Amino acid sequence: MKSNQFITQLFALIFAVLLFVVIIKNYNVLGTYYKNSGKNVSSDDHYQLDVPKNTTVKSESKKNKKKEKKLTKHEKLILSYQKADAYSIVDANSLSKKDIQKLFTISKISDDTFKRMKGKSYKDNCTIPKSNLRYIRLLHNDGHNNTRIGELVVNKSIAKTIRTIFLDLYEHQYPIEKMVLVDEYNADDNASMADNNSSSFNYRVVEGSNKLSKHSLGLAIDINPKYNPYIHTLNGKTVCSPENGAEYADRTKSFDYKIDEKDYSYQLFTKYGFTWGGNWNSVKDYQHYEHN
């Protein structure tokens, strides 16, 4: 009788030990799972083994990212100026020096810009690789108490210098009436000059010759051309381009937008290695600066 009782108790003890071992083993497996998943084990976690990752945490994270990307009213204003069309007016009083720097940019010729140029300033026979050109956006004082957005396409070799020059011109409130791509005039240089539009790249020959202009390389810039005309001889006659700039051919007169050797643009461009067409002997191109 006692022997049977002992055997029963022994089996009960063995069963208890085995049960304890099984529980401990399962607990370790569970702990390893949570350790690998980066969670802490709790009594409630036993019911969450098959539950998907917490979506609430993800949504909160997205909300935080959206808050981080939210722009201030001033940042939105600067962004709108960066996207605005050339010749748009800018509220200069709202701009800090840092803002102004952001609005003087150099970039490669984008697909959108090239669409504007293709078949116009960038003609089908153009031999200048697009990769040699750069698009510059900047600010300029139009001479009528407005700050406007300007744009130029120039050779990449002078792009940084051009940015420096025009930033200096703007800081000195040097007047440049208009500055949009010559493509806005269907690359018609005379039409652009007549509208007193300052521009650079245009794949064309020098007027009255078969020689490629420095504008074809993006190495020349015409500033306020209506008031600083190109005076040359064609078929024995003196020609003024543009025609409506004839009254400004007399350089002894004083008038707005006039370029001479005392002019601040002359001082800046020549400082950076440009030559001025007003100093040429055979012709006079008072609007013209070029770099070799």
C-alpha positions in Angstrom: 0.0 0.0 0.0 2.7 2.4 1.0 4.7 1.3 -2.0 1.8 2.2 -4.4 1.4 5.6 -2.7 5.1 6.3 -3.1 5.0 5.5 -6.8 2.0 7.8 -7.3 3.8 10.6 -5.6 6.9 10.0 -7.6 5.0 10.2 -10.9 3.3 13.3 -9.7 6.7 14.9 -8.9 8.1 13.9 -12.3 5.1 15.3 -14.1 5.4 18.6 -12.2 9.1 18.8 -13.0 8.4 18.1 -16.7 5.7 20.7 -16.8 8.0 23.2 -15.2 10.7 22.5 -17.8 8.2 22.9 -20.6 7.0 26.3 -19.2 10.5 27.6 -18.8 11.4 26.5 -22.3 8.4 28.3 -23.8 9.1 31.3 -21.8 12.7 31.5 -23.2 11.4 31.1 -26.8 9.0 33.9 -26.2 11.7 36.1 -24.7 13.9 35.6 -27.6 11.1 36.5 -30.0 10.5 39.8 -28.3 14.2 40.5 -27.9 14.6 40.2 -31.7 11.6 42.3 -32.3 12.8 45.0 -30.0 9.9 44.6 -27.5 9.8 44.1 -23.8 8.0 41.0 -22.5 4.9 41.5 -20.4 2.0 39.3 -19.4 -0.2 41.1 -22.0 2.3 40.4 -24.8 1.4 36.7 -25.0 -1.8 37.8 -26.7 0.0 40.0 -29.3 2.3 37.5 -31.1 0.3 37.6 -34.3 -0.8 41.3 -34.1 0.6 43.5 -36.9 3.1 46.3 -36.1 1.5 49.3 -34.4 0.0 51.4 -37.2 -0.7 54.3 -34.8 3.0 54.9 -34.3 3.5 55.0 -38.0 0.8 57.6 -38.5 2.2 59.7 -35.7 5.6 59.6 -37.4 4.1 60.8 -40.7 2.4 63.6 -38.9 5.6 64.7 -37.3 7.4 64.6 -40.7 4.6 66.8 -42.2 5.1 69.3 -39.3 8.8 69.4 -40.0 8.2 70.1 -43.7 5.7 72.9 -43.0 7.0 76.2 -44.4 6.7 79.6 -42.7 4.9 82.3 -44.5 8.2 84.0 -45.4 9.7 80.7 -46.7 6.6 80.3 -48.9 7.2 83.8 -50.3 10.8 83.1 -51.2 9.7 79.9 -52.8 7.1 81.7 -54.9 9.8 84.1 -56.1 12.1 81.2 -57.0 9.3 79.8 -59.2 7.9 83.1 -60.6 8.4 84.1 -64.2 11.2 86.4 -65.2 10.2 90.1 -65.2 7.9 89.5 -62.2 8.1 92.2 -59.5 9.5 91.3 -56.1 8.9 93.0 -52.8 12.5 94.0 -52.1 11.5 95.3 -48.6 10.7 91.7 -47.6 14.1 90.4 -48.5 17.1 89.9 -46.2 20.6 89.6 -47.5 20.3 85.8 -47.1 17.1 85.8 -49.2 18.7 87.8 -51.9 21.5 85.3 -52.1 18.9 82.5 -52.6 17.4 84.4 -55.5 20.7 84.5 -57.5 21.0 81.0 -58.8 23.0 79.0 -61.4 21.6 75.8 -62.9 22.1 73.5 -65.9 19.7 74.1 -68.8 16.5 72.3 -67.7 14.2 70.6 -70.2 11.6 73.3 -69.8 14.2 76.1 -70.4 15.5 74.2 -73.5 12.0 74.0 -74.9 11.9 77.8 -74.8 15.3 78.0 -76.6 15.0 75.2 -79.1 14.7 76.5 -82.7 15.1 80.1 -81.4 18.3 81.2 -79.6 19.4 77.5 -79.8 19.0 77.0 -83.5 19.0 73.7 -85.3 22.5 74.3 -86.6 23.9 75.3 -83.2 27.3 73.7 -82.6 27.5 74.7 -78.9 26.7 71.7 -76.6 23.8 72.4 -74.2 26.0 71.2 -71.5 28.3 74.2 -72.0 25.5 76.6 -71.0 24.1 77.6 -67.7 20.8 79.3 -66.7 21.0 82.1 -64.2 18.2 83.7 -62.3 18.8 87.0 -60.5 17.2 90.2 -59.3 17.6 93.7 -60.9 16.4 97.2 -60.3 14.4 98.2 -63.4 15.1 102.0 -63.0 11.4 102.6 -62.1 11.6 101.8 -58.4 10.8 98.1 -59.0 12.9 95.0 -58.2 12.3 92.4 -60.8 13.3 88.8 -61.5 15.8 88.5 -64.4 17.2 85.6 -66.3 20.2 84.9 -68.5 21.7 82.0 -70.4 25.5 82.2 -70.4 28.6 80.0 -71.0 29.3 77.8 -67.9 32.9 79.1 -67.8 31.7 82.6 -66.8 28.5 81.7 -64.9 29.9 82.2 -61.4 31.5 85.5 -62.5 28.2 86.7 -64.0 26.4 85.9 -60.8 28.9 87.8 -58.8 28.7 90.8 -61.1 25.0 91.0 -61.2 24.7 90.5 -57.4 27.0 93.5 -57.0 25.0 95.5 -59.5 21.8 94.8 -57.7 23.3 95.7 -54.3 24.3 99.1 -55.8 20.8 99.4 -57.3 22.2 99.7 -60.8 19.3 100.2 -63.2 18.7 97.4 -65.8 15.2 97.9 -67.3 14.5 94.4 -68.5 16.2 91.0 -68.5 14.5 88.0 -70.0 15.7 85.4 -72.5 15.9 86.6 -76.1 13.7 83.7 -76.9 10.7 85.8 -75.7 11.4 87.8 -78.9 11.7 84.7 -81.0 15.5 85.3 -80.8 15.1 88.4 -82.9 18.0 90.5 -81.6 16.7 93.8 -83.0 13.3 93.3 -81.3 15.0 92.5 -78.0 17.2 95.6 -78.2 14.3 97.8 -79.2 12.5 96.8 -76.0 15.7 97.6 -74.0 16.0 93.9 -73.0 19.4 92.9 -71.7 20.5 89.4 -72.8 23.4 87.0 -73.5 23.2 83.7 -75.4 21.9 83.8 -78.9 23.4 81.6 -81.6 23.8 84.1 -84.4 26.4 86.0 -86.5 27.6 89.5 -86.0 25.2 91.9 -87.8 26.4 92.6 -91.3 28.9 89.7 -91.3 29.2 86.0 -91.5 31.2 85.8 -88.3 29.7 84.1 -85.2 29.1 86.5 -82.4 30.4 86.0 -78.9 26.7 85.7 -78.0 26.8 82.4 -79.8 29.1 81.1 -77.2 27.3 82.7 -74.3 30.4 84.9 -73.6 28.8 88.3 -74.3 26.1 90.3 -72.6 24.2 93.4 -73.9 23.1 95.8 -71.2 20.3 98.3 -71.7 20.8 98.1 -75.5 18.2 100.7 -76.5 20.1 103.4 -74.7 23.5 102.0 -75.6 23.2 101.2 -79.3 25.4 99.4 -81.7 26.9 101.9 -84.3 28.5 100.5 -87.4 28.9 101.0 -91.1 26.9 98.9 -93.6 27.2 99.4 -97.4 28.8 102.8 -96.8 26.1 104.0 -94.4 26.2 104.5 -90.7 23.6 102.1 -89.0 22.3 102.3 -85.5 20.9 99.2 -83.9 18.3 99.3 -82.6 16.7 102.0 -84.8 14.8 103.5 -81.9 18.2 104.0 -80.1 19.4 106.5 -82.7 18.8 109.5 -80.4 21.2 107.9 -77.9 24.0 107.6 -80.4 25.4 111.0 -79.4 27.5 110.0 -76.3 28.1 113.6 -75.3 24.5 113.8 -74.0 23.5 112.7 -70.5 20.6 110.3 -70.1 19.4 107.3 -68.0 20.9 103.9 -68.6 23.9 105.4 -70.4 27.1 103.3 -70.2 30.5 105.0 -70.4 33.9 104.5 -68.7 32.5 106.2 -65.6 29.6 103.8 -65.4 29.5 101.2 -62.6 28.8 98.4 -64.9 31.9 99.3 -66.9 34.0 99.3 -63.8 32.7 95.9 -62.7 32.8 94.0 -66.0 36.3 95.2 -66.9 37.4 94.3 -63.4 36.5 90.7 -64.1 38.3 90.6 -67.5 35.5 91.7 -69.9 36.1 94.1 -72.8 33.6 96.8 -73.6 32.4 97.4 -77.2 32.4 101.1 -76.6 36.1 101.1 -76.7 36.3 99.4 -80.1 37.7 101.5 -83.1 36.0 100.2 -86.2 32.5 100.0 -84.6 31.0 101.1 -81.4 28.9 98.7 -79.4 28.0 100.6 -76.3 25.7 97.9 -74.8 28.2 95.1 -75.3 30.5 93.3 -72.8 32.4 90.1 -73.8 34.8 87.7 -72.3 37.5 85.7 -74.0 
